[in-house]
Amino acid sequence: MRLSRYFLPTLKETPKEAEIVSHQLMLRAGMIRQASAGIYSWLPLGHRVLRKIERIVREEQDRAGAQEMLMPTIQPAEVWRRSLRYDDYGPEMLRITDRHERELLYGPTNEDLITEIFAATVKSYRELPKLLYHIQWKFRDEVRPRFGVMRGREFLMKDCYSFDLDYDAAVMSYRKMFVSYLRTFARLGLRAIPMEADTGPIGGDLSHEFIILADTGESEVFCDHEILSVDVLEADVDYDDDAAIDKVITRFTKLYARTEEKHDAAAFEAEVPEGRRYHGRGIEVGQVFYFGTKYSSPMGAVVQGPDGQPVTVEMGSYGIGVSRLVGAIIEASHDDAGIIWPDPVAPFDVALINLRAGDDACDRACEDVYAKLRAARLEVLYDDRDERPGVKFAEADLVGLPWRLVIGPRGLKEGTVELRRRDGTVAEELPVEAALARLPGPAAG
């Protein structure tokens, strides 16, 4: 994509309403614009990141055996009355009346509706287990929306729901999602730590939240620093192998990791050597719940068991804040100049910068490199604008693409281009072909 044609309304100054780094940088980098309090339009750059996160989330849900569907954003109030949650949820639920005086609501979550669908369609234990998920915009009327997409009113969520015949099977579904989440966050370039959690309004008695460490996080966390060195992607996982699933979970849960609500100071000191104790802050990016028959019982989600008797199914719920992840990644990966995107979720792979647009040699060299990068199936943001080098460098750092390839008159005379990694690990001047070979994926060929 040529930057001269791209819709990228960057800002030089930080808007006053932006209190945290992710909100500041998303506005300055032209990723989002506020429509109203806690509600944002996602501009092309931000939308690309959102879709890349969504793709990875979807791939890992599919690998774990979950099936994708899509439920409506507007739900009938009657469904929530049947689950006994309509009056309990509170003012965060946006309640609506249509022209026929029917009571509706903008769904903040979907346990109730998915249970109604299941109860009406699944009748036998032979149809279990079921893992169903969807990725959808949701709405919660926060009393004080703040921090940009980190605590907005409208947000994109992945929700998965499990239905099982008994407790043991339900816990196995929970454990599959636990591992799926570990893999998902690792593929996003994040170190997400599973921590015991309160279940809150979702209900139930078993829950973990997944926390990434960040100085600006809303949660105070205590953990064994060794947990950050566990690589869940070092080997593939067979989701049909219960022992393999348990092995992965044990590697994480045997190490101390708790938020302030669950923290036990005595246990922390007893279980974790002093040099490995971490006390800091973190951001929740996902949570898994087992809640048994909290919804299936009042809503009649019953199947015929192996002995012909009715069995109320056991359920779980598993959420990932897809839009929240964009902000969380920035909070965990930035510097004073701007965003530092992990490769898997970067909006483009490479920033190609023409230092002197209009110069015949520079233009020819840039066009040639641009064509080769695109042929190698790399996503390129080509800064072909007639702007000062300082402006181009500043905006490239702000946007934070993993690689930066700079072509200018001086380098061309010497037969070199400049190749840099945004994270500072690479800064070299080398011939064009050598630079292309250093780039990831098909470009190396």
VEXDREN-2710 file (C-alpha; in Angstrom, 1 decimal):
% VEXDREN-2710
k/r/px/py/pz
1/MET/0.0/0.0/0.0
2/ARG/1.3/3.4/-1.0
3/LEU/1.2/5.8/2.0
4/SER/0.3/8.7/-0.4
5/ARG/-3.1/6.8/-1.0
6/TYR/-3.6/5.3/2.4
7/PHE/-6.1/6.8/4.9
8/LEU/-3.8/7.3/7.9
9/PRO/-4.7/10.5/9.8
10/THR/-1.8/10.6/12.3
11/LEU/-1.6/13.3/15.0
12/LYS/1.5/15.1/16.2
13/GLU/0.0/16.0/19.6
14/THR/-1.5/13.7/22.1
15/PRO/-5.3/14.4/22.6
16/LYS/-6.1/15.6/26.2
17/GLU/-8.7/12.9/26.7
18/ALA/-6.2/10.1/26.3
19/GLU/-5.0/9.0/29.7
20/ILE/-3.0/5.8/29.0
21/VAL/-0.3/5.0/26.4
22/SER/-2.4/2.7/24.3
23/HIS/-5.2/5.2/23.9
24/GLN/-2.7/8.0/23.1
25/LEU/-0.8/5.9/20.5
26/MET/-3.9/4.5/18.9
27/LEU/-5.3/8.0/18.3
28/ARG/-1.9/9.5/17.2
29/ALA/-1.2/6.5/14.9
30/GLY/-4.6/7.0/13.2
31/MET/-6.0/3.6/14.3
32/ILE/-9.2/4.8/15.9
33/ARG/-11.4/7.9/16.2
34/GLN/-14.0/8.4/19.0
35/ALA/-17.7/8.4/17.9
36/SER/-19.0/9.0/21.4
37/ALA/-18.0/8.1/24.9
38/GLY/-16.5/4.6/24.9
39/ILE/-17.5/4.0/21.2
40/TYR/-14.9/4.1/18.4
41/SER/-14.6/3.9/14.7
42/TRP/-11.7/1.6/13.6
43/LEU/-9.8/3.2/10.8
44/PRO/-7.8/1.1/8.2
45/LEU/-4.6/0.7/10.3
46/GLY/-6.5/-0.3/13.4
47/HIS/-8.9/-2.5/11.5
48/ARG/-6.0/-4.5/10.0
49/VAL/-4.6/-5.2/13.5
50/LEU/-8.1/-6.2/14.8
51/ARG/-8.6/-8.6/11.9
52/LYS/-5.2/-10.2/12.4
53/ILE/-5.9/-10.8/16.1
54/GLU/-9.3/-12.2/15.2
55/ARG/-7.8/-14.6/12.7
56/ILE/-5.4/-16.1/15.2
57/VAL/-8.1/-16.4/17.8
58/ARG/-10.3/-18.1/15.3
59/GLU/-7.6/-20.6/14.2
60/GLU/-6.9/-21.7/17.7
61/GLN/-10.6/-22.1/18.6
62/ASP/-11.0/-24.2/15.5
63/ARG/-8.0/-26.4/16.4
64/ALA/-9.5/-27.0/19.8
65/GLY/-12.7/-28.4/18.2
66/ALA/-14.9/-25.4/18.7
67/GLN/-17.5/-24.6/16.0
68/GLU/-18.1/-21.0/14.9
69/MET/-21.5/-19.4/14.7
70/LEU/-22.9/-15.9/15.1
71/MET/-25.7/-14.7/17.4
72/PRO/-27.5/-11.3/17.2
73/THR/-26.4/-8.2/19.1
74/ILE/-30.0/-7.4/20.0
75/GLN/-31.6/-10.0/22.2
76/PRO/-35.1/-10.4/23.7
77/ALA/-35.4/-9.6/27.3
78/GLU/-37.5/-12.7/27.9
79/VAL/-34.5/-15.0/27.4
80/TRP/-32.6/-13.2/30.2
81/ARG/-35.7/-13.4/32.4
82/ARG/-35.7/-17.1/31.9
83/SER/-32.1/-17.3/33.0
84/LEU/-32.9/-15.1/36.1
85/ARG/-30.3/-12.5/35.0
86/TYR/-32.4/-9.7/33.5
87/ASP/-33.0/-7.9/36.8
88/ASP/-29.7/-8.8/38.3
89/TYR/-27.3/-7.6/35.6
90/GLY/-27.5/-3.9/36.5
91/PRO/-27.3/-0.6/34.7
92/GLU/-24.5/-1.8/32.4
93/MET/-27.1/-3.6/30.3
94/LEU/-28.6/-1.3/27.7
95/ARG/-32.3/-2.0/27.6
96/ILE/-34.4/-1.2/24.6
97/THR/-38.1/-1.1/23.6
98/ASP/-39.0/-1.5/19.9
99/ARG/-42.0/0.0/18.1
100/HIS/-44.2/-2.9/19.2
101/GLU/-43.3/-2.4/22.9
102/ARG/-41.3/-5.5/23.0
103/GLU/-38.5/-5.4/25.5
104/LEU/-35.0/-6.0/24.0
105/LEU/-31.4/-5.5/25.1
106/TYR/-28.0/-4.9/23.5
107/GLY/-26.2/-8.1/24.5
108/PRO/-23.3/-7.7/27.0
109/THR/-22.7/-11.5/26.8
110/ASN/-24.4/-14.5/25.4
111/GLU/-24.6/-17.4/27.9
112/ASP/-28.4/-17.0/28.0
113/LEU/-29.1/-17.0/24.3
114/ILE/-26.8/-19.9/23.5
115/THR/-28.3/-22.0/26.3
116/GLU/-31.8/-21.3/24.8
117/ILE/-30.6/-22.4/21.4
118/PHE/-29.0/-25.6/22.8
119/ALA/-32.0/-26.4/24.9
120/ALA/-34.3/-26.2/21.8
121/THR/-32.1/-28.4/19.6
122/VAL/-29.9/-30.9/21.5
123/LYS/-31.8/-33.8/23.1
124/SER/-29.5/-36.7/23.5
125/TYR/-26.2/-37.4/25.3
126/ARG/-24.9/-38.8/22.0
127/GLU/-24.8/-35.3/20.6
128/LEU/-22.3/-34.2/23.4
129/PRO/-19.9/-32.6/23.9
130/LYS/-20.4/-29.3/22.1
131/LEU/-18.1/-26.3/21.9
132/LEU/-19.7/-23.4/20.1
133/TYR/-18.2/-19.9/19.7
134/HIS/-18.7/-16.6/18.0
135/ILE/-16.8/-13.3/17.5
136/GLN/-19.2/-10.4/17.8
137/TRP/-19.5/-6.8/18.9
138/LYS/-21.0/-6.3/22.4
139/PHE/-22.1/-3.4/24.5
140/ARG/-21.9/-2.6/28.2
141/ASP/-23.0/0.8/29.4
142/GLU/-19.9/1.6/31.6
143/VAL/-20.6/4.4/34.0
144/ARG/-17.3/5.9/33.2
145/PRO/-15.8/4.6/29.9
146/ARG/-12.1/5.4/29.8
147/PHE/-8.7/4.3/28.6
148/GLY/-9.8/4.0/25.0
149/VAL/-10.5/0.5/23.8
150/MET/-9.3/-0.9/27.1
151/ARG/-12.6/0.0/28.9
152/GLY/-15.0/1.1/26.2
153/ARG/-18.7/0.5/26.0
154/GLU/-18.7/-1.2/22.6
155/PHE/-16.1/-4.0/22.2
156/LEU/-15.4/-7.0/20.0
157/MET/-15.4/-10.3/22.0
158/LYS/-14.8/-14.0/21.2
159/ASP/-17.1/-16.1/23.4
160/CYS/-17.1/-19.9/23.5
161/TYR/-19.6/-22.1/25.3
162/SER/-19.2/-25.7/26.3
163/PHE/-22.0/-28.2/26.9
164/ASP/-21.1/-31.6/28.6
165/LEU/-22.9/-34.5/30.1
166/ASP/-21.2/-34.4/33.5
167/TYR/-18.7/-32.6/35.7
168/ASP/-15.6/-34.6/34.5
169/ALA/-16.4/-33.9/30.9
170/ALA/-17.1/-30.3/31.6
171/VAL/-13.8/-29.8/33.3
172/MET/-12.1/-31.4/30.3
173/SER/-13.7/-28.9/28.0
174/TYR/-12.5/-26.2/30.4
175/ARG/-9.0/-27.5/30.2
176/LYS/-9.0/-27.6/26.4
177/MET/-9.9/-24.0/26.3
178/PHE/-7.3/-23.2/28.9
179/VAL/-4.6/-24.6/26.6
180/SER/-6.2/-23.0/23.6
181/TYR/-5.9/-19.7/25.3
182/LEU/-2.3/-20.2/26.2
183/ARG/-1.5/-21.0/22.5
184/THR/-3.6/-18.1/21.3
185/PHE/-1.8/-15.5/23.3
186/ALA/1.6/-17.0/22.6
187/ARG/0.9/-16.7/18.8
188/LEU/-0.1/-13.1/19.3
189/GLY/3.4/-12.5/20.6
190/LEU/2.3/-12.2/24.3
191/ARG/3.3/-13.9/27.5
192/ALA/-0.1/-14.5/29.1
193/ILE/-0.1/-15.8/32.7
194/PRO/-3.1/-17.9/33.8
195/MET/-4.2/-16.8/37.3
196/GLU/-7.0/-18.1/39.5
197/ALA/-9.9/-15.6/39.4
198/ASP/-13.3/-14.7/40.8
199/THR/-16.2/-15.6/38.5
200/GLY/-18.1/-12.3/38.9
201/PRO/-21.5/-11.9/37.3
202/ILE/-20.9/-14.9/35.0
203/GLY/-21.1/-17.2/38.0
204/GLY/-19.6/-20.6/38.8
205/ASP/-16.9/-21.9/41.0
206/LEU/-13.9/-22.4/38.7
207/SER/-12.2/-19.6/36.7
208/HIS/-8.9/-18.4/35.5
209/GLU/-8.0/-15.1/33.9
210/PHE/-5.1/-14.6/31.5
211/ILE/-2.9/-11.7/32.4
212/ILE/-0.1/-10.0/30.4
213/LEU/2.4/-8.0/32.4
214/ALA/2.3/-4.2/31.8
215/ASP/3.2/-1.3/34.1
216/THR/-0.2/0.4/33.3
217/GLY/-2.3/-2.7/34.1
218/GLU/-5.4/-2.5/36.2
219/SER/-4.6/-5.7/38.2
220/GLU/-1.9/-6.1/40.8
221/VAL/-0.2/-9.5/40.2
222/PHE/2.1/-11.8/42.1
223/CYS/3.9/-14.6/40.3
224/ASP/6.9/-16.8/39.9
225/HIS/9.0/-15.2/37.2
226/GLU/9.9/-18.6/35.8
227/ILE/6.4/-18.9/34.4
228/LEU/7.4/-16.4/31.7
229/SER/9.9/-18.9/30.3
230/VAL/7.4/-21.7/29.7
231/ASP/6.9/-22.0/25.9
232/VAL/3.5/-23.5/25.1
233/LEU/4.3/-23.5/21.4
234/GLU/7.5/-25.6/21.6
235/ALA/5.4/-28.7/20.7
236/ASP/2.0/-29.3/19.1
237/VAL/-0.9/-30.3/21.2
238/ASP/-3.4/-33.1/20.5
239/TYR/-6.7/-31.9/21.9
240/ASP/-8.0/-35.5/21.9
241/ASP/-5.2/-36.5/24.3
242/ASP/-6.3/-35.7/27.8
243/ALA/-2.9/-36.6/29.2
244/ALA/-1.2/-34.1/26.9
245/ILE/-3.6/-31.4/27.8
246/ASP/-3.0/-32.0/31.5
247/LYS/0.8/-31.9/31.0
248/VAL/0.6/-28.4/29.5
249/ILE/-1.7/-27.1/32.2
250/THR/0.5/-28.6/35.0
251/ARG/3.5/-26.8/33.6
252/PHE/1.7/-23.5/34.2
253/THR/-0.4/-24.1/37.3
254/LYS/2.4/-25.6/39.4
255/LEU/4.0/-22.2/39.5
256/TYR/2.6/-19.4/41.8
257/ALA/0.5/-16.9/39.8
258/ARG/-2.3/-14.9/41.4
259/THR/-4.0/-11.5/41.3
260/GLU/-4.3/-9.4/44.4
261/GLU/-7.8/-10.8/45.1
262/LYS/-6.4/-14.3/45.4
263/HIS/-2.9/-13.5/46.7
264/ASP/-1.6/-15.3/49.7
265/ALA/1.6/-13.6/51.0
266/ALA/2.7/-16.5/53.1
267/ALA/2.3/-19.0/50.3
268/PHE/4.1/-16.7/47.9
269/GLU/7.1/-16.5/50.1
270/ALA/7.1/-20.2/50.9
271/GLU/6.7/-21.4/47.3
272/VAL/8.7/-18.9/45.3
273/PRO/12.5/-18.3/45.8
274/GLU/13.2/-14.6/46.5
275/GLY/15.0/-14.1/43.2
276/ARG/12.1/-15.3/41.2
277/ARG/9.3/-13.3/42.9
278/TYR/7.5/-10.9/40.6
279/HIS/5.2/-8.2/42.0
280/GLY/3.8/-5.8/39.4
281/ARG/0.8/-5.0/37.4
282/GLY/-1.0/-6.8/34.5
283/ILE/-3.9/-6.5/32.0
284/GLU/-6.6/-9.1/31.7
285/VAL/-7.0/-10.3/28.1
286/GLY/-9.2/-13.3/28.6
287/GLN/-11.0/-15.4/31.1
288/VAL/-12.4/-19.0/31.3
289/PHE/-15.3/-20.1/33.5
290/TYR/-16.9/-23.4/34.5
291/PHE/-20.3/-22.7/36.0
292/GLY/-22.1/-26.1/35.9
293/THR/-25.9/-25.8/35.7
294/LYS/-26.2/-22.1/36.5
295/TYR/-27.9/-21.5/33.1
296/SER/-28.9/-24.9/31.9
297/SER/-31.1/-25.6/35.0
298/PRO/-33.4/-22.6/34.8
299/MET/-33.5/-22.7/31.0
300/GLY/-34.2/-26.4/30.7
301/ALA/-31.1/-27.5/28.8
302/VAL/-31.7/-31.2/29.5
303/VAL/-30.7/-34.2/27.4
304/GLN/-31.5/-37.9/27.7
305/GLY/-28.7/-39.7/29.4
306/PRO/-27.3/-43.2/28.7
307/ASP/-29.8/-44.8/31.1
308/GLY/-32.7/-43.0/29.4
309/GLN/-33.1/-40.5/32.3
310/PRO/-33.0/-36.7/31.8
311/VAL/-29.6/-35.0/32.6
312/THR/-29.1/-31.3/33.0
313/VAL/-26.0/-30.4/31.0
314/GLU/-22.9/-28.9/32.5
315/MET/-21.6/-25.7/31.0
316/GLY/-18.6/-23.4/30.7
317/SER/-17.9/-20.0/29.1
318/TYR/-14.7/-18.7/27.6
319/GLY/-14.0/-15.1/26.6
320/ILE/-11.3/-13.2/24.8
321/GLY/-11.5/-9.4/24.4
322/VAL/-10.4/-9.1/20.8
323/SER/-10.6/-5.3/20.6
324/ARG/-9.2/-4.9/24.1
325/LEU/-6.2/-7.0/23.0
326/VAL/-5.1/-4.3/20.6
327/GLY/-4.7/-1.8/23.4
328/ALA/-3.2/-4.4/25.7
329/ILE/-0.5/-5.3/23.2
330/ILE/0.4/-1.7/22.8
331/GLU/0.6/-1.2/26.6
332/ALA/3.0/-4.1/26.8
333/SER/5.0/-3.2/23.7
334/HIS/5.9/0.4/23.0
335/ASP/8.6/3.0/23.6
336/ASP/8.8/6.8/23.7
337/ALA/8.6/7.0/19.9
338/GLY/5.5/4.8/19.4
339/ILE/4.2/1.3/19.0
340/ILE/6.3/-1.8/18.7
341/TRP/4.1/-4.4/17.1
342/PRO/4.8/-8.1/17.5
343/ASP/5.2/-9.6/14.0
344/PRO/2.0/-11.7/14.0
345/VAL/-0.4/-8.8/14.6
346/ALA/1.5/-5.9/12.9
347/PRO/-0.8/-4.1/10.4
348/PHE/2.0/-4.3/7.8
349/ASP/5.2/-6.3/7.8
350/VAL/7.6/-3.7/6.3
351/ALA/7.8/0.1/6.2
352/LEU/9.5/1.0/2.9
353/ILE/10.8/4.6/3.0
354/ASN/11.8/6.6/-0.1
355/LEU/14.1/9.3/1.4
356/ARG/13.9/11.5/-1.7
357/ALA/10.6/11.0/-3.6
358/GLY/11.0/12.5/-7.1
359/ASP/14.6/11.5/-7.5
360/ASP/14.8/9.2/-10.4
361/ALA/17.2/6.7/-8.9
362/CYS/15.4/6.6/-5.6
363/ASP/12.0/6.2/-7.2
364/ARG/13.3/3.4/-9.5
365/ALA/14.9/1.5/-6.6
366/CYS/11.9/1.9/-4.4
367/GLU/9.5/0.7/-7.1
368/ASP/11.7/-2.3/-7.7
369/VAL/11.9/-3.2/-4.0
370/TYR/8.2/-2.6/-3.5
371/ALA/7.4/-5.0/-6.4
372/LYS/9.7/-7.7/-5.0
373/LEU/8.3/-7.4/-1.5
374/ARG/4.7/-7.7/-2.7
375/ALA/5.7/-10.6/-5.0
376/ALA/7.1/-12.3/-1.9
377/ARG/3.7/-11.8/-0.3
378/LEU/4.9/-9.4/2.4
379/GLU/2.6/-6.6/3.4
380/VAL/4.3/-3.3/2.7
381/LEU/3.4/0.3/3.6
382/TYR/5.4/2.3/1.1
383/ASP/6.1/5.9/2.1
384/ASP/6.3/7.5/-1.3
385/ARG/5.3/11.0/-0.1
386/ASP/7.2/14.1/-0.8
387/GLU/8.0/14.7/2.9
388/ARG/11.1/15.5/5.0
389/PRO/13.0/12.4/6.2
390/GLY/12.4/13.4/9.8
391/VAL/8.7/13.3/9.3
392/LYS/8.8/9.9/7.6
393/PHE/11.0/8.4/10.3
394/ALA/8.8/9.8/13.1
395/GLU/5.6/8.4/11.6
396/ALA/7.3/5.0/10.9
397/ASP/8.3/4.8/14.6
398/LEU/4.9/5.9/15.7
399/VAL/3.1/3.3/13.6
400/GLY/5.6/0.7/14.7
401/LEU/5.9/-1.9/11.9
402/PRO/8.4/-4.6/12.6
403/TRP/10.8/-3.9/9.8
404/ARG/11.9/-0.6/8.2
405/LEU/13.7/-0.5/4.8
406/VAL/15.1/2.9/3.9
407/ILE/16.3/3.8/0.4
408/GLY/18.1/7.1/-0.2
409/PRO/20.6/8.8/-2.6
410/ARG/23.7/8.3/-0.5
411/GLY/23.0/4.7/0.1
412/LEU/22.3/4.0/-3.5
413/LYS/25.6/5.5/-4.5
414/GLU/27.3/3.1/-2.1
415/GLY/25.1/0.2/-3.3
416/THR/23.3/-0.2/0.1
417/VAL/20.0/0.3/1.8
418/GLU/19.3/0.6/5.5
419/LEU/17.4/-2.2/7.3
420/ARG/16.1/-1.8/10.8
421/ARG/14.0/-3.7/13.3
422/ARG/11.5/-1.5/15.2
423/ASP/12.5/-3.3/18.4
424/GLY/16.2/-2.2/17.9
425/THR/17.6/-5.7/17.4
426/VAL/18.7/-5.0/13.8
427/ALA/20.3/-1.8/12.3
428/GLU/22.4/-2.5/9.2
429/GLU/23.4/-1.0/5.9
430/LEU/23.7/-3.7/3.2
431/PRO/23.0/-4.4/-0.4
432/VAL/19.3/-4.6/-1.5
433/GLU/19.3/-8.4/-2.1
434/ALA/20.9/-9.0/1.2
435/ALA/18.3/-6.8/2.9
436/LEU/15.5/-8.7/1.2
437/ALA/17.0/-12.0/2.3
438/ARG/17.0/-10.8/5.9
439/LEU/13.2/-10.2/5.9
440/PRO/10.9/-13.0/7.1
441/GLY/9.0/-15.6/5.2
442/PRO/8.9/-15.9/1.4
443/ALA/11.1/-12.8/0.9
444/ALA/14.1/-14.8/2.0
445/GLY/13.8/-16.8/-1.2
END
